[in-house]
Amino acid sequence: MKRRTLSALAALALGATLSLTAYAQQTTLRVFSGGANQRPDLMRQLFDEYQKANPGVKIDIETGGATSELQRQYLSTVLNAKDSAIDIYMIDIVNPAQYFNAGWLEPLDKYVGKNALKDYLPVYAKANTVNGQIAAMPAFADSMFMYYRKDLLAKHGISEPKTWDELSAAAKKVMAAEKGANPNLQGLSLQGAPIEGAVCTFLLPYWSQGKEFNDAKGKLTLDKPAAVKGMQQWLKMMDEGVIKRNIAEVTTPVTVNEFMAGNVLFAINWGFAWDRFQTDKASTVAGKVGVMPLPAMAGGKSATCIGGWQWGVSAFSKNKAAAAKLVQFMAQPKASQFLAREGSLLPTSVAGFSSADVIRKNPWFLQALPVVQAGKSRPNSAQYGQVSDVVRTNASAILARTKTPEAGVDEIASRLARVMR
């Protein structure tokens, strides 16, 4: 199946890039392809097929940064220096507005056409359009999901919880019943360390109260009582023993590894985790994992944090037209479906979720699509680096109990009122 898929992509690449003949004799493109969670191994396979179809185009790949914020720090340094060494960047969904407004990304309209984003999920079309121009193209989608041990819920006759209080009650019941078999079982794992995931940890209970962090123009609309209530929910679950007390130290990989080891009942994490749970040799939970919408605050509605990765062309590249052609190839549906089949990376269009081959390999995508469609985007701000830093550091401090929820939310409100206005 993989050989046929890659052959089809090679043929498509050949047909899509005949116009690059002039470049094909000596064009070298260098691509920053993110860290391990962005599957540079699969991107390399696509790049290799592109090279086969364009014999004179050589693609070098650079990787690095285990987290979104580490990658953002590196890219900000490179781009701020107007370095032309890298032609194409894989960037987080929160970065197109920031990078484009800084003058770091090449507008893509003249290369890909003004309607190039019309068939993608609306959240990605919106995130990649800045000031009416196409700033980047989608690579693959992502979202935070609630993973859970479906075997343990079935064993103890528990339905999928709809609220955080219901989840807490379910967790306490299972943890008590399983204490003899696994005294290390946690009820819920989420990201409390001051990383990008902590931005979502702050927003999830807040959004589920029907509140918005900002308006359509990006102005801060933080409802402080609702934000305090959301953080108090996590602290309450810590006091009940559902969330462990050192949650302020937990990163994305920690949640994944602890869930794989069978020591977590419910886990909030990104889409890549599913593949780890099911195929990693170290996983003890393969075949025992379910996916459900995130619970809401009492009386509220489920909300989740949209993620995803985009391809952008550096404004300082010396090979912009050639780079844009490669980005167009990497963003097309067939490439997206290859990444979905081989790496469980979520498609960027509804059509990708309905592909028979994709669903056959990833039946959980049927549950994933409505979660992704209903997901909410973190602030699409030209100053997102500052926004992220303020929210994640204060959220982590609240979870570490070095700040009260009231003090942490007050600091977020006061500092971002000047940034998001």
C-alpha positions in Angstrom: 0.0 0.0 0.0 2.8 2.4 0.9 4.6 1.8 -2.4 1.5 2.4 -4.4 0.8 5.6 -2.4 4.2 7.0 -2.8 4.2 6.1 -6.6 0.9 8.0 -6.9 2.4 11.0 -5.1 5.5 10.9 -7.3 3.3 11.0 -10.4 1.3 13.9 -9.0 4.5 15.7 -8.1 5.8 15.3 -11.6 2.7 16.6 -13.2 2.5 19.5 -10.7 6.1 20.7 -11.1 7.0 20.6 -14.8 7.2 24.4 -14.6 10.3 24.0 -12.3 12.5 22.8 -15.2 14.5 26.0 -15.1 15.2 25.4 -11.5 15.7 21.7 -11.6 19.3 21.8 -12.7 20.7 23.3 -9.5 18.0 24.2 -7.0 18.6 23.2 -3.4 15.8 23.8 -0.9 16.4 23.6 2.8 13.3 22.8 5.0 12.9 23.1 8.7 10.5 20.2 9.5 9.9 20.5 13.2 10.6 17.9 15.9 9.8 14.2 16.3 6.1 14.8 16.9 5.9 16.4 13.4 7.2 13.1 11.9 10.2 14.4 9.8 10.7 10.7 8.8 7.4 10.8 6.8 8.1 14.3 5.5 11.5 12.9 4.2 9.7 10.2 2.3 7.5 12.8 0.6 10.5 15.0 -0.1 12.3 12.0 -1.7 9.4 11.4 -4.0 9.4 15.0 -5.0 13.1 14.9 -5.8 12.6 11.8 -8.0 10.0 13.7 -10.0 12.3 16.8 -10.1 15.8 15.4 -10.5 17.6 18.7 -10.2 15.7 19.8 -7.0 17.6 18.7 -3.9 15.8 19.0 -0.6 17.8 19.2 2.7 15.9 18.7 5.9 16.6 20.3 9.3 14.9 19.2 12.5 14.9 20.4 16.1 12.9 21.5 19.1 10.9 19.0 21.1 8.2 21.5 21.8 6.4 24.3 19.9 7.9 27.0 22.1 11.4 25.7 21.6 10.9 25.6 17.8 9.4 29.1 18.0 12.4 30.5 19.9 14.8 29.0 17.3 12.8 30.2 14.3 12.4 33.7 15.7 16.1 33.9 16.1 16.8 32.7 12.5 14.1 34.8 10.9 14.8 37.9 12.9 18.4 37.7 11.5 16.9 37.6 8.0 18.8 34.3 7.4 18.3 33.0 3.9 19.7 29.5 4.7 16.3 28.0 5.2 13.7 28.3 2.5 10.7 26.6 4.0 9.5 26.4 7.6 7.0 24.1 9.3 5.2 26.3 11.9 2.5 25.9 14.5 -1.0 27.1 13.8 -0.6 30.1 16.1 2.4 31.5 14.2 1.3 32.6 10.7 -0.1 36.0 11.9 3.0 36.6 14.1 5.5 35.7 11.4 3.7 37.3 8.5 3.2 40.6 10.3 6.9 40.6 11.2 7.7 40.4 7.5 9.2 36.9 7.8 6.9 35.0 5.5 6.5 35.3 1.7 2.9 35.9 0.6 1.8 32.8 -1.4 -1.1 34.1 -3.4 0.8 34.6 -6.6 2.3 31.1 -6.4 -0.7 29.0 -5.3 -3.7 31.2 -6.3 -6.0 33.2 -4.0 -8.5 30.3 -3.6 -5.9 27.8 -2.6 -7.4 27.4 1.0 -11.0 27.0 0.0 -11.1 23.2 0.5 -9.4 23.1 3.8 -11.1 23.0 7.2 -12.2 26.6 8.0 -10.0 26.9 11.1 -6.9 26.4 8.9 -8.1 28.6 6.1 -8.6 31.4 8.7 -5.3 30.8 10.5 -3.3 30.9 7.3 -4.9 34.0 5.9 -3.4 37.2 7.3 -4.4 40.7 6.1 -6.2 39.1 3.2 -3.2 37.2 2.0 -2.2 33.5 2.2 0.7 33.4 4.7 1.1 29.6 4.8 -0.4 26.3 3.7 -1.7 23.5 6.0 0.6 20.5 6.5 -1.6 18.5 8.9 -4.3 19.1 11.4 -4.2 18.5 15.1 -6.4 18.9 18.2 -6.3 18.1 21.9 -8.3 15.0 22.6 -9.4 13.2 25.7 -8.0 9.7 25.6 -9.2 7.2 28.1 -8.9 3.5 29.1 -12.1 2.1 27.5 -11.4 -1.3 29.1 -11.4 0.1 32.6 -14.5 2.2 32.1 -16.3 -0.8 30.6 -15.1 -3.0 33.5 -16.6 -0.7 36.1 -19.7 0.2 34.2 -18.9 3.8 33.7 -20.1 5.9 30.7 -18.0 8.6 29.1 -18.2 11.6 31.4 -19.7 14.8 30.1 -18.4 17.2 32.8 -15.2 17.6 34.7 -17.0 16.8 37.9 -18.4 13.6 36.4 -14.9 12.7 35.2 -13.6 13.3 38.7 -16.2 11.0 40.2 -15.5 8.3 37.6 -11.8 8.5 38.2 -12.1 8.2 42.0 -14.3 5.1 41.6 -11.9 3.4 39.2 -8.8 4.4 41.1 -10.2 2.9 44.4 -11.3 -0.3 42.7 -7.9 -0.8 40.9 -5.7 0.3 43.8 -4.6 -3.3 44.5 -3.7 -4.0 40.8 -2.2 -0.5 40.2 -1.5 1.8 43.1 0.1 4.3 40.6 -3.0 4.9 38.6 -3.8 8.6 38.0 -7.3 9.9 37.2 -6.4 12.6 34.8 -3.1 13.8 33.2 -2.8 17.1 31.5 0.1 19.5 30.7 0.9 21.9 33.6 4.5 22.7 32.9 5.0 26.2 31.4 4.9 24.9 27.8 2.5 25.6 25.0 0.2 22.9 26.2 -0.4 24.9 29.4 -2.1 27.6 27.2 -4.7 25.0 26.4 -4.9 23.8 30.0 -5.9 27.3 30.9 -8.4 27.7 28.0 -10.2 24.4 28.1 -12.4 24.9 31.3 -12.7 28.6 30.4 -14.0 28.1 26.9 -16.3 25.4 28.1 -18.2 28.0 30.1 -19.1 29.7 26.8 -16.5 32.4 27.2 -14.1 33.9 24.6 -10.6 34.9 25.2 -10.6 37.6 22.5 -12.9 39.1 19.9 -12.8 38.8 16.1 -10.2 41.6 15.9 -7.9 40.0 18.5 -8.8 42.3 21.4 -8.7 40.7 24.8 -12.1 39.8 26.2 -11.1 37.8 29.2 -13.8 37.1 31.8 -11.8 37.0 34.9 -14.3 35.2 37.2 -14.8 32.5 34.6 -11.0 32.1 34.2 -10.5 31.8 38.0 -13.3 29.2 38.1 -11.7 27.2 35.4 -8.3 27.1 37.2 -10.1 26.3 40.5 -11.5 23.2 38.8 -8.0 21.8 38.2 -7.0 22.6 41.8 -10.1 20.9 43.2 -9.3 17.8 41.2 -5.7 17.9 42.5 -7.1 18.0 46.1 -9.4 15.1 45.3 -6.4 13.0 44.2 -7.6 12.8 40.5 -4.7 15.0 39.2 -1.3 14.5 40.7 0.2 17.2 42.9 3.3 17.8 40.7 1.1 18.5 37.6 3.0 21.8 37.1 6.0 19.7 36.0 4.1 17.6 33.5 5.0 18.0 29.8 3.4 16.5 26.7 5.8 13.5 26.5 5.3 12.8 30.2 1.5 12.4 29.8 2.1 10.2 26.7 4.6 7.9 28.5 2.5 7.6 31.7 -0.6 6.7 29.7 1.3 4.2 27.6 2.6 2.6 30.8 -1.0 2.0 32.0 -0.8 4.6 34.8 -3.4 7.1 33.6 -7.2 6.6 33.2 -7.9 9.9 31.3 -5.3 11.9 29.4 -5.5 15.1 27.5 -3.0 15.2 24.6 -2.5 15.9 20.9 -3.5 13.7 18.0 0.0 12.2 17.5 -0.4 10.4 20.8 -2.9 7.9 19.3 -0.2 6.3 17.1 2.1 6.1 20.1 -0.5 4.4 22.2 -1.3 1.8 19.5 2.0 1.0 17.9 4.8 1.9 20.2 6.6 -1.2 21.4 6.6 0.2 24.9 2.9 0.7 25.0 0.9 -1.5 27.4 -2.5 0.0 26.3 -2.8 -0.9 22.6 -6.4 -1.8 21.8 -7.6 -0.5 25.1 -7.8 3.2 24.3 -10.9 5.3 23.5 -11.3 8.9 22.3 -14.1 11.2 23.4 -14.9 14.9 23.4 -13.4 16.8 26.3 -15.8 17.3 29.3 -17.1 20.7 30.1 -17.7 22.7 33.2 -21.1 22.1 34.7 -23.8 23.7 32.6 -21.3 24.4 29.8 -20.3 22.9 26.4 -17.3 20.8 25.4 -14.4 22.8 23.9 -11.0 21.8 22.7 -7.8 23.4 21.6 -7.0 23.2 17.9 -3.4 22.6 16.9 -1.8 21.7 13.5 1.2 22.6 11.5 1.7 24.8 8.4 4.2 25.2 5.6 5.5 28.7 5.2 8.1 30.1 2.7 10.8 32.4 4.1 10.6 36.0 3.0 14.4 35.8 2.8 14.6 32.7 0.6 16.6 32.9 -2.6 14.4 30.3 -4.1 10.8 31.5 -3.4 9.1 30.2 -6.5 10.6 26.8 -6.2 9.9 26.7 -2.4 6.3 27.6 -3.0 5.9 24.8 -5.5 7.2 22.3 -2.9 4.9 23.8 -0.3 1.9 23.4 -2.7 2.8 19.7 -3.2 3.2 19.1 0.5 -0.1 20.7 1.3 -2.2 18.8 -1.2 -4.8 16.2 -0.2 -2.8 13.2 -1.4 0.1 14.2 0.8 -2.2 14.8 3.7 -3.8 11.4 3.3 -0.4 9.7 3.1 0.6 11.3 6.5 -2.8 10.2 7.9 -2.3 6.6 6.8 1.3 6.2 7.8 1.5 8.4 10.9 -2.0 9.0 12.1 -1.5 12.7 11.4 -4.9 14.3 11.1 -6.1 15.4 7.6 -6.6 19.1 6.9 -9.9 18.7 5.0 -13.2 17.0 5.6 -12.5 14.9 2.5 -9.4 13.5 4.1 -11.3 12.3 7.1 -13.8 10.5 4.8 -11.2 8.6 2.7 -11.8 4.9 2.9 -8.1 4.1 3.1 -7.5 6.6 5.9 -10.5 5.3 8.0 -9.4 1.7 7.4 -6.0 2.5 9.0 -7.3 5.0 11.5 -11.0 4.2 12.5 -10.7 6.6 15.4 -10.7 9.5 12.9 -14.5 9.1 12.8 -14.6 10.3 16.4 -11.8 12.8 15.8 -13.5 14.8 13.0 -16.4 16.4 15.1 -13.9 17.2 17.8 -11.6 19.0 15.3 -14.5 20.8 13.6 -15.8 22.1 17.0 -12.3 23.1 18.2 -11.3 26.6 19.0 -8.1 28.4 18.0 -5.7 30.0 20.4 -5.4 33.8 19.9 -4.5 34.6 16.3 -2.3 37.5 17.4 0.7 39.2 15.8 2.2 39.1 19.3 1.4 35.5 20.0 4.8 34.8 21.5 4.0 37.2 24.3 0.5 36.0 24.7 1.7 32.4 25.0 4.4 33.3 27.5 2.0 35.2 29.8 -0.7 32.5 29.8 1.4 29.4 30.1 3.7 30.7 32.9 0.8 32.0 35.0 -1.2 28.8 34.4 1.7 26.7 35.5 2.3 28.9 38.6 -1.3 28.5 39.6 -1.1 24.7 39.3 2.2 24.8 41.3 0.3 26.9 43.9 2.9 29.6 43.8 0.1 31.9 42.7 -3.5 31.9 43.6 -6.0 31.6 40.6 -7.0 35.2 41.3 -3.5 36.6 41.2 -2.5 34.6 38.1 -5.6 35.6 36.2 -5.1 39.3 37.2 -1.6 39.2 35.8 -2.8 37.6 32.6 -5.5 40.3 32.2 -3.2 43.3 33.0 -0.3 42.2 30.9 -2.3 41.1 27.8 -4.6 44.2 27.9 -1.6 46.1 26.6 -0.7 43.4 24.0 -4.1 42.5 22.7 -5.9 45.8 22.1 
